[in-house]
């Protein structure tokens, strides 16, 4: 058992720089992914809030006069 611990310690000591680099890389990846998720969430919330705001605004109405079209259709008959 003791020999196994010594071997593991030697292996860890030999690969310490690689392990540290891998941990740094994984931390950067984790922070990047979390930042993107947070940005997407904030963007989605803003878009939803804007959609709700514009849905509550009064709509302008337009009246269309179809008299010319009606006269033209009646003249064809």
ZIWOVEN-V121808 format. One record per backbone hydrogen bond with DSSP energy under -0.5 kcal/mol. CO is the residue of the C=O (numbers start at 1). NH is the residue of the N-H. If there is no record, write none. Layout:
BEGIN
co = <CO	CO>
nh = <NH	NH>
END
This chain:
BEGIN
co = <1	2	3	4	5	6	7	8	9	10	11	13	15	16	17	18	19	20	21	22	23	24	25	26	27	28	29	30	31	32	33	34	35	36	37	38	39	40	41	42	43	44	45	46	47	48	49	50	51	52	54	64	66	67	68	69	70	71	72	73>
nh = <5	6	7	8	9	10	11	12	13	14	15	16	19	20	21	22	23	24	25	26	27	28	29	30	31	32	33	34	35	36	37	38	39	40	41	42	43	44	45	46	47	48	49	50	51	52	53	54	55	56	57	66	70	71	72	73	74	75	76	77>
END
